[in-house]
Amino acid sequence: MRSTDYQSRWLRLAKAMQPNTLVKALSGAPLIWSTLTDDGTAATTIHRVFSRQCWREDGVAGGAVLVAGAVFMLPVLVATATIYTSRCGGRVRKETRKSLPRQWAEQITLGVRLAVPPPWYYIFELYRPTHYRRAAEYLYRSETKSGIYDMLRRQRGCHASTEGLRDKALFGIRCREHGLPVVDTLATARDGVIEGIDALPDADLFFKPIKGAGGRGASRWIFIGDDRYQASDGQTVTREALQAHLCELSKEERYLVRRYVVAEPSLGDLTPGALSTVRVVTCIDQDGVPEATHAVFRMASSRDVVVDNFHAGGVAASVDLATGELGMATDLGLRADSRWWSTHPTTGAPILGRRLPYWDEVLALATCAHRAFGDQVAIGWDIAILDNGPCLIEGNKSPDLDIIQRTSRTPAGNSRLGDLLALHLKSAFAT
């Protein structure tokens, strides 16, 4: 056998053993969703196409992993349900009077019937009868983040725009080329060298890995004068020490240096420790035009954090697309004290019913930005609302739907976004 054949087999095997493939396998989704009856709904179409493409694209090695995952699915399901019932069950019992054994049994049932991982029983409040009955309408992380989004990208061959979304430095360049307002990038740092500037400026700064996600590795440095900067934890360092710190960080991965910006003044009471942003999801419609389908306003939950990421402990509220009005705010729903708030948990500022400024401009910016990355089917935009209007922070090539479905308390599978995703999947992978 030729060496290239060996290499190809090893590459397929390596792909099959990737964490995302293992998560899909252990959830049982590729196997279970393939058995769903086609009822013509968008949600079922998405589940079924995802399942079929998993078997088609992962090859023999991937198929073996999927089969093995199905074998181990039940013990993993039992263990995970036990952990999350222990963590969240007491709170839900107080809210609903549903016993812990019943919560545990419902998680097992949903896992076996619909491949619903136990954490999402609590994230999507499937312990509520109305939500439980609609469990198949939700879109789950195992089929979206490294599932249908990646499948569509491979089919459409959109490598350049994907890299432009993944690499925050390239993202800024592409946005400026298209005349889009984007937060200033002052410098980059890699291999222990700061590129673009000779010295850090007298300005508030924000450091973030160029390919980081979920707020990982981010830090904020406020310029306090006399060549000194202060971190969010109160630590004070000199310019020289901060530059040395940045150089050290960049030896592990590339970093971006941005000017730290603050929200429009009327939103100041909703930004206790970090800049709050709007996450707007856009999707290409049936006519090839970007359309905003969902929006969420994200907020830091305490003063000692520097990012507003939902999966990093932040809170979020759904936004009415027509009016820019906020709904109730919530966290991810996986803590013993998870709850819903009509006011900010730290500042006490009103959230429910509040209208965001520059709302029409926010939606217009999101759809215009999608045109600059037009070969992508769906994108999640992080947009800051500043004193002079909305400004792009970054674009997400695989927009998270946990935050959308949790805050709206409504599944996305048969929403406008679900309809469009199903349309693209059917077009790309004829059913």
Secondary structure, DSSP 8 states (H G I E B T S, - for coil): --HHHHHHHHHHHHHHTSHHHHHHHHHTHHHHGGGS---S-HHHHHHHHHHHHHHHHSHHHHHHHHHHHHHHHHHHHHHHHHHHHHHHHHHHHHHH---HHHHHHHHHHHHHHH---HHHHHHTTTTSHHHHTTGGGS--HHHIIIIIHHHHHHHHT-HHHHHHHH-HHHHHHHHHHTT--B--EEEEEETTEEES-SS--SS-EEEEETT--TTTT-EEEEEEETTEEEETTS-EEEHHHHHHHHHHHTTTS-EEEEE-----GGGGGG-SSS--EEEEEEEE-TTS-EEEEEEEEEE-SSTT-S---GGGT-EEEEE-TTT-BEEEEE--S-STT--EESB-TTT--B-TT-B-TTHHHHHHHHHHHHHHTTT-SEEEEEEEEETTEEEEEEEESS--SHHHHHHHTS-STTSHHHHHHHHHHHHHS--
